[in-house]
Amino acid sequence: MQRTYASFTLRWGGVVIVLFVIYHLLHLTWNVIHPGGPAPEPYGRVVNGFQIWSVVLAYTIAVIAVGLHVRHGTWSALTTLGANTSALARKRINAAAYAVAGLLTIGFLLPPFAIVFGFVS
């Protein structure tokens, strides 16, 4: 039986995602915790929080876990819908799953890295 890294890490990736969602809500939605200092508006909380490298590292780990989940979910959904009919189809499904997960992961990582490296202030 074949297992991808994404399917192998689903359990612990899920734990990371749940913990991150709790942190994310406490920080950006409910304004309970203030890494980088308090700010009244969400934009300020994002910029203040992402100026700290440890916050960016935690966010990166969580987003990679989400990307692995999305990769596995995309592949599983397309397989369940009947697209997995041949070796060529499996390659296309795999490519589509990696493309969706990669675009999502890169898209969510651009803002924190732009802030931590000083492109956004």
Steps between C-alpha positions, in 0.01 A plus 500: 500500500638840404488797735594854416664728751179702510289197597765389750493836684124561500449419868773726639438759233140513620616562856729781378213653301257491795755662730574762236131579447465559875807727500381677186159577653655617828741729317323642198129461571448536873813714569583305818873447439732767362829380348680810381275732699129579513319658207133595475451390138571157343750643247715635783481169686614314188791735433608514868478121539684414180794722588606228746686212335366237744142594411585472131664160564190372683277634223721336237480162672121528524461604136722214384279262701196652328673459163565132567136457601380677186728291279365178648142626495517612138644167392242307705209709371600456136551128556162466670334683211639239260792681340750229603450267203850446359867564566484821297193613692681434831790718383260778405314473831829512686614805303169676560513421873854634530411811296196584715689438825809686379308809387304510824810457716703761312209742499454476876874527569559812289357753751694386810828479310439838338447647847789326676743599222382862503313524168185600691497721807 
